[in-house]
Amino acid sequence: RRFKKQCEKAGVLSEIRRREYYEKPSVKRKRKIIAAKKKAAKARQLLEL
């Protein structure tokens, strides 16, 4: 159980899933931009409350 929690905290599984297939640089950039927009929207929503 401890090992599983440590792996989860370190992001090992998400890293493996991300590297399973090659991702083109343009797709990687687009994914990062979308993630940044989601993060900004979430932060903005928390500030409005």
Residue frames relative to the residue before (quaternion, step in Angstrom):
aa qw qx qy qz dx dy dz
R 1.0000 0.0000 0.0000 0.0000 0.00 0.00 0.00
R 0.6475 0.5257 -0.3191 0.4502 3.60 0.95 -0.87
F 0.6483 0.5269 -0.3098 0.4540 3.54 0.97 -0.93
K 0.6471 0.5307 -0.3107 0.4506 3.55 0.97 -0.92
K 0.6650 0.4978 -0.2992 0.4694 3.58 0.97 -0.88
Q 0.6440 0.5169 -0.3232 0.4622 3.58 1.00 -0.79
C 0.6391 0.5166 -0.3201 0.4714 3.59 1.01 -0.81
E 0.6550 0.5187 -0.3055 0.4568 3.54 0.96 -0.91
K 0.6657 0.5085 -0.2921 0.4615 3.56 0.96 -0.91
A 0.6938 0.4691 -0.2668 0.4770 3.58 1.02 -0.81
G 0.4245 -0.7262 0.4491 0.3013 3.60 1.22 -0.31
V 0.2397 0.8093 -0.5039 0.1834 3.57 1.15 0.58
L 0.6914 0.4876 -0.2946 0.4444 3.59 0.81 -0.97
S 0.6582 0.4939 -0.3217 0.4683 3.60 0.93 -0.82
E 0.6143 0.5435 -0.3355 0.4633 3.58 1.11 -0.70
I 0.6512 0.5093 -0.3122 0.4681 3.59 0.96 -0.87
R 0.6638 0.4991 -0.3079 0.4641 3.58 0.90 -0.89
R 0.6542 0.5258 -0.3106 0.4462 3.57 1.02 -0.83
R 0.7414 0.4073 -0.2179 0.4867 3.58 1.02 -0.80
E 0.3878 0.7499 -0.4687 0.2600 3.59 1.25 0.01
Y 0.7811 0.1029 -0.0426 0.6145 3.58 1.03 -0.81
Y 0.5587 -0.5968 0.4511 0.3582 3.57 -1.17 0.57
E 0.1626 -0.7768 0.6042 0.0715 3.53 -0.97 0.91
K 0.4396 -0.7035 0.4906 0.2667 3.56 -0.71 1.09
P 0.6148 -0.5758 0.3884 0.3737 3.60 -1.09 0.65
S 0.6376 0.5268 -0.3371 0.4497 3.61 1.00 -0.75
V 0.6513 0.5009 -0.3062 0.4809 3.59 1.03 -0.78
K 0.6297 0.5382 -0.3241 0.4570 3.56 1.03 -0.82
R 0.6488 0.5169 -0.3059 0.4672 3.58 0.99 -0.91
K 0.6580 0.5202 -0.3006 0.4540 3.54 0.93 -0.97
R 0.6486 0.5197 -0.3105 0.4613 3.59 0.98 -0.87
K 0.6594 0.5049 -0.3074 0.4645 3.57 0.99 -0.83
I 0.6374 0.5223 -0.3269 0.4627 3.61 1.01 -0.79
I 0.6521 0.5079 -0.3106 0.4693 3.58 0.94 -0.88
A 0.6500 0.5115 -0.3153 0.4652 3.59 0.97 -0.85
A 0.6491 0.5144 -0.3168 0.4624 3.59 1.00 -0.81
K 0.6376 0.5223 -0.3233 0.4648 3.59 1.02 -0.80
K 0.6492 0.5136 -0.3137 0.4652 3.58 0.97 -0.87
K 0.6562 0.5164 -0.3047 0.4581 3.56 0.97 -0.91
A 0.6596 0.5036 -0.3041 0.4678 3.60 0.97 -0.86
A 0.6485 0.5153 -0.3176 0.4616 3.58 0.98 -0.84
K 0.6442 0.5188 -0.3152 0.4653 3.57 1.01 -0.82
A 0.6553 0.5043 -0.3049 0.4725 3.59 0.97 -0.86
R 0.6401 0.5251 -0.3144 0.4645 3.57 1.00 -0.86
Q 0.6536 0.5181 -0.3077 0.4580 3.57 0.98 -0.87
L 0.6519 0.5088 -0.3152 0.4656 3.60 1.01 -0.76
L 0.6526 0.5178 -0.3130 0.4562 3.59 1.06 -0.72
E 0.6473 0.5417 -0.3138 0.4348 3.58 1.09 -0.69
L 0.5997 0.5994 -0.3573 0.3918 3.59 1.13 -0.50
